[in-house]
Amino acid sequence: MDNPGDRERAALIAAMKSMGGAMAGIGWHRRFNELTDQQAAALAEAAVDGFQRSMWESAPEVPF
């Protein structure tokens, strides 16, 4: 992401918090290279969902 603005930075923070929730379910003792395909997909989905939710909440008139 080149030159993220304030909304994008806030969305990245939301994405990381969402990923943290997923990692809590997986277990923080696990290294990323030890994740199963399903766990890695859940982590990626949490990141994307958190980012998109934050972007939508900051500008609901724009489809994300």
PyMOL Python script that loads the backbone (N, CA, C, O; Angstrom):
from pymol import cmd

cmd.read_pdbstr("""\
ATOM      1  N   MET A   1       0.855  -1.160   0.000  1.00  0.00           N
ATOM      2  CA  MET A   1       0.000   0.000   0.000  1.00  0.00           C
ATOM      3  C   MET A   1       0.904   1.226   0.000  1.00  0.00           C
ATOM      4  O   MET A   1       1.690   1.429   0.925  1.00  0.00           O
ATOM      5  N   ASP A   2       0.787   2.031  -1.032  1.00  0.00           N
ATOM      6  CA  ASP A   2       1.573   3.257  -1.122  1.00  0.00           C
ATOM      7  C   ASP A   2       0.857   4.400  -0.427  1.00  0.00           C
ATOM      8  O   ASP A   2      -0.332   4.627  -0.650  1.00  0.00           O
ATOM      9  N   ASN A   3       1.575   5.109   0.404  1.00  0.00           N
ATOM     10  CA  ASN A   3       1.053   6.293   1.090  1.00  0.00           C
ATOM     11  C   ASN A   3      -0.341   6.098   1.671  1.00  0.00           C
ATOM     12  O   ASN A   3      -1.284   6.768   1.249  1.00  0.00           O
ATOM     13  N   PRO A   4      -0.483   5.204   2.622  1.00  0.00           N
ATOM     14  CA  PRO A   4      -1.820   5.029   3.205  1.00  0.00           C
ATOM     15  C   PRO A   4      -2.248   6.294   3.934  1.00  0.00           C
ATOM     16  O   PRO A   4      -1.453   6.930   4.626  1.00  0.00           O
ATOM     17  N   GLY A   5      -3.512   6.644   3.769  1.00  0.00           N
ATOM     18  CA  GLY A   5      -4.066   7.794   4.466  1.00  0.00           C
ATOM     19  C   GLY A   5      -4.522   7.401   5.860  1.00  0.00           C
ATOM     20  O   GLY A   5      -4.312   6.273   6.305  1.00  0.00           O
ATOM     21  N   ASP A   6      -5.140   8.334   6.532  1.00  0.00           N
ATOM     22  CA  ASP A   6      -5.598   8.083   7.899  1.00  0.00           C
ATOM     23  C   ASP A   6      -6.617   6.944   7.953  1.00  0.00           C
ATOM     24  O   ASP A   6      -6.576   6.108   8.856  1.00  0.00           O
ATOM     25  N   ARG A   7      -7.528   6.919   6.984  1.00  0.00           N
ATOM     26  CA  ARG A   7      -8.547   5.853   6.965  1.00  0.00           C
ATOM     27  C   ARG A   7      -7.893   4.492   6.765  1.00  0.00           C
ATOM     28  O   ARG A   7      -8.255   3.525   7.434  1.00  0.00           O
ATOM     29  N   GLU A   8      -6.936   4.411   5.851  1.00  0.00           N
ATOM     30  CA  GLU A   8      -6.257   3.139   5.603  1.00  0.00           C
ATOM     31  C   GLU A   8      -5.437   2.698   6.810  1.00  0.00           C
ATOM     32  O   GLU A   8      -5.412   1.513   7.142  1.00  0.00           O
ATOM     33  N   ARG A   9      -4.769   3.639   7.466  1.00  0.00           N
ATOM     34  CA  ARG A   9      -4.005   3.291   8.668  1.00  0.00           C
ATOM     35  C   ARG A   9      -4.930   2.760   9.759  1.00  0.00           C
ATOM     36  O   ARG A   9      -4.623   1.768  10.421  1.00  0.00           O
ATOM     37  N   ALA A  10      -6.059   3.427   9.936  1.00  0.00           N
ATOM     38  CA  ALA A  10      -7.032   2.958  10.931  1.00  0.00           C
ATOM     39  C   ALA A  10      -7.556   1.575  10.544  1.00  0.00           C
ATOM     40  O   ALA A  10      -7.763   0.722  11.408  1.00  0.00           O
ATOM     41  N   ALA A  11      -7.770   1.355   9.248  1.00  0.00           N
ATOM     42  CA  ALA A  11      -8.259   0.052   8.786  1.00  0.00           C
ATOM     43  C   ALA A  11      -7.206  -1.033   8.997  1.00  0.00           C
ATOM     44  O   ALA A  11      -7.552  -2.172   9.312  1.00  0.00           O
ATOM     45  N   LEU A  12      -5.936  -0.699   8.829  1.00  0.00           N
ATOM     46  CA  LEU A  12      -4.868  -1.670   9.082  1.00  0.00           C
ATOM     47  C   LEU A  12      -4.829  -2.065  10.557  1.00  0.00           C
ATOM     48  O   LEU A  12      -4.621  -3.232  10.890  1.00  0.00           O
ATOM     49  N   ILE A  13      -5.030  -1.092  11.430  1.00  0.00           N
ATOM     50  CA  ILE A  13      -5.072  -1.392  12.866  1.00  0.00           C
ATOM     51  C   ILE A  13      -6.258  -2.300  13.166  1.00  0.00           C
ATOM     52  O   ILE A  13      -6.134  -3.253  13.935  1.00  0.00           O
ATOM     53  N   ALA A  14      -7.411  -2.004  12.560  1.00  0.00           N
ATOM     54  CA  ALA A  14      -8.589  -2.861  12.743  1.00  0.00           C
ATOM     55  C   ALA A  14      -8.315  -4.265  12.222  1.00  0.00           C
ATOM     56  O   ALA A  14      -8.740  -5.248  12.828  1.00  0.00           O
ATOM     57  N   ALA A  15      -7.608  -4.361  11.104  1.00  0.00           N
ATOM     58  CA  ALA A  15      -7.264  -5.671  10.544  1.00  0.00           C
ATOM     59  C   ALA A  15      -6.376  -6.456  11.507  1.00  0.00           C
ATOM     60  O   ALA A  15      -6.576  -7.654  11.707  1.00  0.00           O
ATOM     61  N   MET A  16      -5.392  -5.777  12.103  1.00  0.00           N
ATOM     62  CA  MET A  16      -4.511  -6.458  13.042  1.00  0.00           C
ATOM     63  C   MET A  16      -5.259  -6.918  14.287  1.00  0.00           C
ATOM     64  O   MET A  16      -4.981  -7.994  14.816  1.00  0.00           O
ATOM     65  N   LYS A  17      -6.208  -6.110  14.756  1.00  0.00           N
ATOM     66  CA  LYS A  17      -7.010  -6.516  15.911  1.00  0.00           C
ATOM     67  C   LYS A  17      -7.870  -7.730  15.560  1.00  0.00           C
ATOM     68  O   LYS A  17      -8.022  -8.647  16.367  1.00  0.00           O
ATOM     69  N   SER A  18      -8.420  -7.727  14.365  1.00  0.00           N
ATOM     70  CA  SER A  18      -9.211  -8.863  13.921  1.00  0.00           C
ATOM     71  C   SER A  18      -8.342 -10.118  13.816  1.00  0.00           C
ATOM     72  O   SER A  18      -8.773 -11.210  14.187  1.00  0.00           O
ATOM     73  N   MET A  19      -7.133  -9.956  13.315  1.00  0.00           N
ATOM     74  CA  MET A  19      -6.189 -11.079  13.245  1.00  0.00           C
ATOM     75  C   MET A  19      -5.837 -11.568  14.640  1.00  0.00           C
ATOM     76  O   MET A  19      -5.674 -12.769  14.855  1.00  0.00           O
ATOM     77  N   GLY A  20      -5.719 -10.652  15.580  1.00  0.00           N
ATOM     78  CA  GLY A  20      -5.422 -11.032  16.958  1.00  0.00           C
ATOM     79  C   GLY A  20      -6.506 -11.922  17.532  1.00  0.00           C
ATOM     80  O   GLY A  20      -6.218 -12.878  18.252  1.00  0.00           O
ATOM     81  N   GLY A  21      -7.755 -11.609  17.214  1.00  0.00           N
ATOM     82  CA  GLY A  21      -8.856 -12.450  17.663  1.00  0.00           C
ATOM     83  C   GLY A  21      -8.759 -13.846  17.076  1.00  0.00           C
ATOM     84  O   GLY A  21      -9.008 -14.837  17.762  1.00  0.00           O
ATOM     85  N   ALA A  22      -8.394 -13.919  15.794  1.00  0.00           N
ATOM     86  CA  ALA A  22      -8.229 -15.231  15.154  1.00  0.00           C
ATOM     87  C   ALA A  22      -7.059 -15.986  15.777  1.00  0.00           C
ATOM     88  O   ALA A  22      -7.152 -17.192  16.005  1.00  0.00           O
ATOM     89  N   MET A  23      -5.971 -15.294  16.051  1.00  0.00           N
ATOM     90  CA  MET A  23      -4.807 -15.945  16.653  1.00  0.00           C
ATOM     91  C   MET A  23      -5.107 -16.434  18.067  1.00  0.00           C
ATOM     92  O   MET A  23      -4.560 -17.445  18.505  1.00  0.00           O
ATOM     93  N   ALA A  24      -5.968 -15.724  18.775  1.00  0.00           N
ATOM     94  CA  ALA A  24      -6.344 -16.176  20.113  1.00  0.00           C
ATOM     95  C   ALA A  24      -7.020 -17.536  20.032  1.00  0.00           C
ATOM     96  O   ALA A  24      -6.828 -18.388  20.900  1.00  0.00           O
ATOM     97  N   GLY A  25      -7.814 -17.733  18.984  1.00  0.00           N
ATOM     98  CA  GLY A  25      -8.464 -19.021  18.799  1.00  0.00           C
ATOM     99  C   GLY A  25      -7.510 -20.106  18.347  1.00  0.00           C
ATOM    100  O   GLY A  25      -7.682 -21.275  18.691  1.00  0.00           O
ATOM    101  N   ILE A  26      -6.500 -19.719  17.572  1.00  0.00           N
ATOM    102  CA  ILE A  26      -5.521 -20.685  17.054  1.00  0.00           C
ATOM    103  C   ILE A  26      -4.505 -21.032  18.141  1.00  0.00           C
ATOM    104  O   ILE A  26      -4.135 -22.193  18.318  1.00  0.00           O
ATOM    105  N   GLY A  27      -4.070 -20.023  18.850  1.00  0.00           N
ATOM    106  CA  GLY A  27      -3.044 -20.190  19.887  1.00  0.00           C
ATOM    107  C   GLY A  27      -1.806 -19.389  19.530  1.00  0.00           C
ATOM    108  O   GLY A  27      -1.217 -19.563  18.463  1.00  0.00           O
ATOM    109  N   TRP A  28      -1.425 -18.512  20.437  1.00  0.00           N
ATOM    110  CA  TRP A  28      -0.300 -17.621  20.177  1.00  0.00           C
ATOM    111  C   TRP A  28       1.042 -18.360  20.156  1.00  0.00           C
ATOM    112  O   TRP A  28       2.041 -17.814  19.689  1.00  0.00           O
ATOM    113  N   HIS A  29       1.067 -19.573  20.650  1.00  0.00           N
ATOM    114  CA  HIS A  29       2.313 -20.341  20.670  1.00  0.00           C
ATOM    115  C   HIS A  29       2.673 -20.868  19.279  1.00  0.00           C
ATOM    116  O   HIS A  29       3.797 -21.325  19.070  1.00  0.00           O
ATOM    117  N   ARG A  30       1.754 -20.813  18.343  1.00  0.00           N
ATOM    118  CA  ARG A  30       1.979 -21.348  16.999  1.00  0.00           C
ATOM    119  C   ARG A  30       2.730 -20.344  16.143  1.00  0.00           C
ATOM    120  O   ARG A  30       2.405 -19.156  16.146  1.00  0.00           O
ATOM    121  N   ARG A  31       3.716 -20.804  15.421  1.00  0.00           N
ATOM    122  CA  ARG A  31       4.411 -19.964  14.447  1.00  0.00           C
ATOM    123  C   ARG A  31       3.601 -19.978  13.164  1.00  0.00           C
ATOM    124  O   ARG A  31       2.867 -20.929  12.896  1.00  0.00           O
ATOM    125  N   PHE A  32       3.735 -18.934  12.382  1.00  0.00           N
ATOM    126  CA  PHE A  32       2.954 -18.851  11.145  1.00  0.00           C
ATOM    127  C   PHE A  32       3.227 -20.035  10.224  1.00  0.00           C
ATOM    128  O   PHE A  32       2.315 -20.535   9.566  1.00  0.00           O
ATOM    129  N   ASN A  33       4.462 -20.476  10.176  1.00  0.00           N
ATOM    130  CA  ASN A  33       4.766 -21.595   9.273  1.00  0.00           C
ATOM    131  C   ASN A  33       4.240 -22.932   9.805  1.00  0.00           C
ATOM    132  O   ASN A  33       4.330 -23.948   9.115  1.00  0.00           O
ATOM    133  N   GLU A  34       3.701 -22.940  11.010  1.00  0.00           N
ATOM    134  CA  GLU A  34       3.107 -24.143  11.572  1.00  0.00           C
ATOM    135  C   GLU A  34       1.585 -24.182  11.403  1.00  0.00           C
ATOM    136  O   GLU A  34       0.954 -25.173  11.768  1.00  0.00           O
ATOM    137  N   LEU A  35       0.994 -23.125  10.860  1.00  0.00           N
ATOM    138  CA  LEU A  35      -0.456 -23.075  10.712  1.00  0.00           C
ATOM    139  C   LEU A  35      -0.910 -24.041   9.625  1.00  0.00           C
ATOM    140  O   LEU A  35      -0.232 -24.238   8.617  1.00  0.00           O
ATOM    141  N   THR A  36      -2.064 -24.631   9.857  1.00  0.00           N
ATOM    142  CA  THR A  36      -2.658 -25.446   8.804  1.00  0.00           C
ATOM    143  C   THR A  36      -3.202 -24.508   7.725  1.00  0.00           C
ATOM    144  O   THR A  36      -3.303 -23.299   7.935  1.00  0.00           O
ATOM    145  N   ASP A  37      -3.547 -25.069   6.584  1.00  0.00           N
ATOM    146  CA  ASP A  37      -4.135 -24.253   5.515  1.00  0.00           C
ATOM    147  C   ASP A  37      -5.404 -23.557   6.005  1.00  0.00           C
ATOM    148  O   ASP A  37      -5.638 -22.389   5.694  1.00  0.00           O
ATOM    149  N   GLN A  38      -6.211 -24.271   6.761  1.00  0.00           N
ATOM    150  CA  GLN A  38      -7.453 -23.694   7.282  1.00  0.00           C
ATOM    151  C   GLN A  38      -7.182 -22.558   8.263  1.00  0.00           C
ATOM    152  O   GLN A  38      -7.873 -21.540   8.241  1.00  0.00           O
ATOM    153  N   GLN A  39      -6.191 -22.727   9.112  1.00  0.00           N
ATOM    154  CA  GLN A  39      -5.854 -21.672  10.075  1.00  0.00           C
ATOM    155  C   GLN A  39      -5.297 -20.447   9.366  1.00  0.00           C
ATOM    156  O   GLN A  39      -5.638 -19.316   9.714  1.00  0.00           O
ATOM    157  N   ALA A  40      -4.444 -20.665   8.374  1.00  0.00           N
ATOM    158  CA  ALA A  40      -3.883 -19.544   7.613  1.00  0.00           C
ATOM    159  C   ALA A  40      -4.991 -18.804   6.868  1.00  0.00           C
ATOM    160  O   ALA A  40      -4.989 -17.574   6.811  1.00  0.00           O
ATOM    161  N   ALA A  41      -5.935 -19.550   6.299  1.00  0.00           N
ATOM    162  CA  ALA A  41      -7.054 -18.925   5.594  1.00  0.00           C
ATOM    163  C   ALA A  41      -7.923 -18.131   6.565  1.00  0.00           C
ATOM    164  O   ALA A  41      -8.378 -17.037   6.232  1.00  0.00           O
ATOM    165  N   ALA A  42      -8.156 -18.666   7.756  1.00  0.00           N
ATOM    166  CA  ALA A  42      -8.955 -17.961   8.763  1.00  0.00           C
ATOM    167  C   ALA A  42      -8.267 -16.662   9.174  1.00  0.00           C
ATOM    168  O   ALA A  42      -8.928 -15.642   9.371  1.00  0.00           O
ATOM    169  N   LEU A  43      -6.963 -16.697   9.301  1.00  0.00           N
ATOM    170  CA  LEU A  43      -6.207 -15.507   9.663  1.00  0.00           C
ATOM    171  C   LEU A  43      -6.289 -14.459   8.552  1.00  0.00           C
ATOM    172  O   LEU A  43      -6.489 -13.275   8.825  1.00  0.00           O
ATOM    173  N   ALA A  44      -6.136 -14.894   7.305  1.00  0.00           N
ATOM    174  CA  ALA A  44      -6.234 -13.972   6.165  1.00  0.00           C
ATOM    175  C   ALA A  44      -7.635 -13.379   6.066  1.00  0.00           C
ATOM    176  O   ALA A  44      -7.790 -12.183   5.822  1.00  0.00           O
ATOM    177  N   GLU A  45      -8.650 -14.213   6.253  1.00  0.00           N
ATOM    178  CA  GLU A  45     -10.034 -13.728   6.201  1.00  0.00           C
ATOM    179  C   GLU A  45     -10.296 -12.712   7.310  1.00  0.00           C
ATOM    180  O   GLU A  45     -10.974 -11.709   7.087  1.00  0.00           O
ATOM    181  N   ALA A  46      -9.767 -12.965   8.487  1.00  0.00           N
ATOM    182  CA  ALA A  46      -9.939 -12.026   9.596  1.00  0.00           C
ATOM    183  C   ALA A  46      -9.304 -10.683   9.258  1.00  0.00           C
ATOM    184  O   ALA A  46      -9.874  -9.634   9.561  1.00  0.00           O
ATOM    185  N   ALA A  47      -8.140 -10.705   8.639  1.00  0.00           N
ATOM    186  CA  ALA A  47      -7.461  -9.468   8.267  1.00  0.00           C
ATOM    187  C   ALA A  47      -8.274  -8.692   7.234  1.00  0.00           C
ATOM    188  O   ALA A  47      -8.499  -7.491   7.385  1.00  0.00           O
ATOM    189  N   VAL A  48      -8.709  -9.378   6.196  1.00  0.00           N
ATOM    190  CA  VAL A  48      -9.468  -8.710   5.133  1.00  0.00           C
ATOM    191  C   VAL A  48     -10.798  -8.198   5.676  1.00  0.00           C
ATOM    192  O   VAL A  48     -11.191  -7.067   5.393  1.00  0.00           O
ATOM    193  N   ASP A  49     -11.488  -9.024   6.453  1.00  0.00           N
ATOM    194  CA  ASP A  49     -12.775  -8.608   7.023  1.00  0.00           C
ATOM    195  C   ASP A  49     -12.610  -7.387   7.922  1.00  0.00           C
ATOM    196  O   ASP A  49     -13.401  -6.446   7.848  1.00  0.00           O
ATOM    197  N   GLY A  50     -11.588  -7.401   8.767  1.00  0.00           N
ATOM    198  CA  GLY A  50     -11.349  -6.268   9.658  1.00  0.00           C
ATOM    199  C   GLY A  50     -11.046  -4.998   8.892  1.00  0.00           C
ATOM    200  O   GLY A  50     -11.529  -3.922   9.244  1.00  0.00           O
ATOM    201  N   PHE A  51     -10.244  -5.121   7.843  1.00  0.00           N
ATOM    202  CA  PHE A  51      -9.895  -3.964   7.016  1.00  0.00           C
ATOM    203  C   PHE A  51     -11.142  -3.427   6.317  1.00  0.00           C
ATOM    204  O   PHE A  51     -11.428  -2.232   6.376  1.00  0.00           O
ATOM    205  N   GLN A  52     -11.872  -4.308   5.663  1.00  0.00           N
ATOM    206  CA  GLN A  52     -13.056  -3.872   4.911  1.00  0.00           C
ATOM    207  C   GLN A  52     -14.118  -3.279   5.833  1.00  0.00           C
ATOM    208  O   GLN A  52     -14.737  -2.269   5.497  1.00  0.00           O
ATOM    209  N   ARG A  53     -14.331  -3.894   6.985  1.00  0.00           N
ATOM    210  CA  ARG A  53     -15.322  -3.373   7.930  1.00  0.00           C
ATOM    211  C   ARG A  53     -14.962  -1.961   8.359  1.00  0.00           C
ATOM    212  O   ARG A  53     -15.821  -1.080   8.410  1.00  0.00           O
ATOM    213  N   SER A  54     -13.689  -1.751   8.666  1.00  0.00           N
ATOM    214  CA  SER A  54     -13.242  -0.429   9.092  1.00  0.00           C
ATOM    215  C   SER A  54     -13.399   0.599   7.968  1.00  0.00           C
ATOM    216  O   SER A  54     -13.832   1.726   8.206  1.00  0.00           O
ATOM    217  N   MET A  55     -13.047   0.207   6.756  1.00  0.00           N
ATOM    218  CA  MET A  55     -13.187   1.130   5.623  1.00  0.00           C
ATOM    219  C   MET A  55     -14.660   1.461   5.397  1.00  0.00           C
ATOM    220  O   MET A  55     -15.006   2.615   5.147  1.00  0.00           O
ATOM    221  N   TRP A  56     -15.526   0.455   5.484  1.00  0.00           N
ATOM    222  CA  TRP A  56     -16.952   0.695   5.280  1.00  0.00           C
ATOM    223  C   TRP A  56     -17.508   1.602   6.373  1.00  0.00           C
ATOM    224  O   TRP A  56     -18.285   2.514   6.089  1.00  0.00           O
ATOM    225  N   GLU A  57     -17.113   1.355   7.618  1.00  0.00           N
ATOM    226  CA  GLU A  57     -17.616   2.168   8.722  1.00  0.00           C
ATOM    227  C   GLU A  57     -17.170   3.630   8.606  1.00  0.00           C
ATOM    228  O   GLU A  57     -17.875   4.536   9.051  1.00  0.00           O
ATOM    229  N   SER A  58     -16.004   3.851   8.008  1.00  0.00           N
ATOM    230  CA  SER A  58     -15.512   5.218   7.870  1.00  0.00           C
ATOM    231  C   SER A  58     -16.108   5.930   6.669  1.00  0.00           C
ATOM    232  O   SER A  58     -16.047   7.157   6.589  1.00  0.00           O
ATOM    233  N   ALA A  59     -16.687   5.182   5.728  1.00  0.00           N
ATOM    234  CA  ALA A  59     -17.302   5.792   4.544  1.00  0.00           C
ATOM    235  C   ALA A  59     -18.359   4.833   3.987  1.00  0.00           C
ATOM    236  O   ALA A  59     -18.138   4.201   2.954  1.00  0.00           O
ATOM    237  N   PRO A  60     -19.506   4.722   4.666  1.00  0.00           N
ATOM    238  CA  PRO A  60     -20.500   3.735   4.247  1.00  0.00           C
ATOM    239  C   PRO A  60     -21.079   3.969   2.851  1.00  0.00           C
ATOM    240  O   PRO A  60     -21.682   3.069   2.267  1.00  0.00           O
ATOM    241  N   GLU A  61     -20.898   5.162   2.324  1.00  0.00           N
ATOM    242  CA  GLU A  61     -21.428   5.437   0.987  1.00  0.00           C
ATOM    243  C   GLU A  61     -20.548   4.887  -0.135  1.00  0.00           C
ATOM    244  O   GLU A  61     -20.960   4.868  -1.295  1.00  0.00           O
ATOM    245  N   VAL A  62     -19.338   4.440   0.209  1.00  0.00           N
ATOM    246  CA  VAL A  62     -18.414   3.911  -0.781  1.00  0.00           C
ATOM    247  C   VAL A  62     -18.381   2.381  -0.659  1.00  0.00           C
ATOM    248  O   VAL A  62     -18.115   1.866   0.427  1.00  0.00           O
ATOM    249  N   PRO A  63     -18.644   1.650  -1.740  1.00  0.00           N
ATOM    250  CA  PRO A  63     -18.614   0.184  -1.643  1.00  0.00           C
ATOM    251  C   PRO A  63     -17.188  -0.364  -1.562  1.00  0.00           C
ATOM    252  O   PRO A  63     -16.353  -0.077  -2.420  1.00  0.00           O
ATOM    253  N   PHE A  64     -16.924  -1.144  -0.535  1.00  0.00           N
ATOM    254  CA  PHE A  64     -15.604  -1.763  -0.386  1.00  0.00           C
ATOM    255  C   PHE A  64     -15.752  -3.253  -0.438  1.00  0.00           C
ATOM    256  O   PHE A  64     -14.761  -3.975  -0.332  1.00  0.00           O
TER     257      PHE A  64
END
""", "prot")
cmd.dss("prot")
cmd.show_as("cartoon", "prot")
cmd.util.cbc("prot")
cmd.orient("prot")
